[in-house]
Amino acid sequence: MESRGFSFELTVFRFKGSGFSGADGLNMADSSIFEQSIYIDAPLQVVDQTVTDQHLMHLWLNPLLKCKPVGVWSSEIGSQTEFVIRIPLLSPTLYSQVIERELGLVVWQFEGFFRGYDRWECRPEVYGTRLVNRFEFQIDHPLIALGFQAFAAQAHSPRYAKPTAAAQTSS
């Protein structure tokens, strides 16, 4: 079978004072949103399993994060997990709960040193699936916000993206 390749898009939004409040009452009036998508040459069911299966998730999850179930692992509504950031001596933890789930869609709501939503949606395309991740969050503590801007947000900045092979040969 011929490979159709991958495409990747990243869009970063910053909303201030938008007044958005989640269905569960979480006020996200001053939230940041990272949205990215990737085309995957696989059917929706396979992509959904890759996003929601605990063992497969650890293959693509940021290595600084450790995801631990609270109880038995599940991606069904109401299931809970802890995302621990592997920082020596600190180990800050986000507590999350699945608030929306169907085939091709899972939304985790999280709280801890910041709060928000992490939405993973599989959109079928002609030859595969587009996986869209929308990460919306609010950081209330000024030191944590500063640390996020200094480190985590830089990883999503286009100026830090590696040049493509075409760009490297044209200079």
C-alpha positions in Angstrom: 0.0 0.0 0.0 1.3 3.4 -1.0 2.0 5.9 1.8 0.2 9.2 1.5 2.4 10.9 4.0 1.7 13.3 6.9 0.8 16.9 7.1 0.9 18.9 10.3 -0.6 22.3 11.2 -0.3 24.3 14.4 -2.4 27.3 15.3 -1.9 29.2 18.6 -4.7 31.4 19.8 -4.7 33.7 22.9 -8.1 34.9 24.2 -8.3 37.5 26.8 -11.7 38.3 28.5 -13.7 36.3 26.0 -16.2 35.3 28.7 -16.3 31.7 27.7 -17.6 29.4 30.3 -17.5 25.6 29.9 -20.7 23.5 30.1 -19.4 22.3 33.5 -19.1 25.8 34.8 -15.3 26.2 34.5 -14.9 29.8 33.6 -12.3 30.1 30.8 -12.6 33.8 30.3 -8.8 34.3 30.2 -7.7 31.2 28.5 -5.0 30.2 26.0 -5.6 27.8 23.2 -3.2 25.6 21.3 -4.7 23.8 18.3 -2.8 21.5 16.1 -3.8 18.8 13.6 -2.1 16.0 11.7 -3.2 13.8 8.8 -2.8 10.1 9.6 -3.0 7.4 6.9 -5.2 5.1 9.1 -8.9 4.6 9.7 -10.6 6.6 12.4 -10.9 3.5 14.7 -7.1 3.0 14.7 -6.4 6.6 15.4 -9.0 6.7 18.2 -7.4 3.6 19.9 -3.9 5.3 19.6 -5.2 8.3 21.5 -7.1 6.5 24.2 -5.2 3.2 24.9 -2.9 3.7 27.9 0.0 1.7 26.5 -0.2 3.3 23.0 -0.6 6.8 24.6 2.8 6.5 26.3 4.4 5.9 22.9 3.6 9.4 21.7 3.0 11.4 25.0 5.7 13.9 25.9 8.3 12.0 27.9 8.2 14.6 30.7 4.6 13.5 31.4 3.5 10.4 33.2 -0.1 9.5 32.9 -1.5 7.4 35.8 -5.1 6.1 36.1 -7.1 6.8 39.2 -8.4 3.2 39.6 -8.7 1.2 36.4 -7.6 2.8 33.1 -10.5 3.9 31.0 -11.3 6.6 28.5 -15.1 6.5 29.3 -16.9 9.5 30.7 -16.1 10.0 34.4 -12.8 8.1 34.3 -10.0 9.9 36.0 -6.2 10.2 35.5 -3.3 12.1 37.0 -0.7 13.7 34.6 2.5 14.1 36.6 5.2 16.4 35.1 8.6 14.8 35.8 10.4 17.7 37.3 12.9 16.7 40.1 11.7 17.4 43.6 8.4 19.0 42.4 6.4 16.6 40.3 3.4 18.9 39.7 0.2 17.0 39.0 -2.8 17.7 36.9 -6.0 15.8 37.8 -8.2 15.0 34.8 -11.5 13.5 34.1 -13.1 12.5 30.8 -16.1 14.7 30.3 -17.0 13.8 26.7 -16.5 10.6 24.8 -17.6 8.9 21.6 -15.8 7.0 18.9 -13.3 9.5 17.5 -13.6 12.1 20.3 -12.3 12.3 23.9 -12.3 15.4 26.0 -10.3 15.6 29.3 -11.0 18.3 31.8 -8.1 19.0 34.1 -7.3 20.9 37.3 -4.2 21.4 39.3 -1.5 24.0 38.9 -3.6 25.2 35.9 -7.0 24.2 34.5 -8.7 23.6 31.3 -9.6 21.1 28.6 -7.7 18.8 26.2 -9.9 17.8 23.2 -8.8 15.1 20.8 -11.0 14.7 17.7 -10.6 12.3 14.8 -12.1 13.6 11.5 -12.4 11.1 8.7 -11.0 12.1 5.4 -11.0 10.3 2.0 -7.9 8.2 2.6 -7.4 8.5 6.3 -8.0 10.6 9.4 -7.2 14.1 10.5 -6.5 14.2 14.2 -7.2 17.6 15.8 -6.0 18.4 19.3 -7.3 21.5 21.0 -5.7 22.3 24.3 -7.5 25.2 26.2 -6.2 26.2 29.5 -5.9 29.0 32.1 -3.0 29.5 34.5 -3.9 31.6 37.5 -0.6 31.5 39.4 1.8 34.2 38.0 5.0 32.1 38.6 3.6 29.1 36.8 2.4 31.3 34.0 5.9 32.7 33.7 7.4 29.3 33.7 5.0 28.1 31.1 5.8 31.0 28.8 9.5 30.5 29.3 9.6 26.8 28.5 6.4 25.0 27.3 5.0 27.7 25.0 8.4 28.1 23.2 8.0 24.5 22.0 4.9 25.6 20.1 6.4 28.7 18.6 6.9 28.7 14.8 10.3 30.4 15.2 11.6 27.3 16.9 10.4 24.9 14.2 13.1 23.0 12.4 13.5 24.1 8.7 12.3 21.7 6.1 14.8 19.9 3.8 13.7 22.3 0.9 14.4 25.3 3.1 17.8 24.0 4.0 18.9 23.4 0.4 17.6 26.8 -0.9 20.0 28.9 1.3 
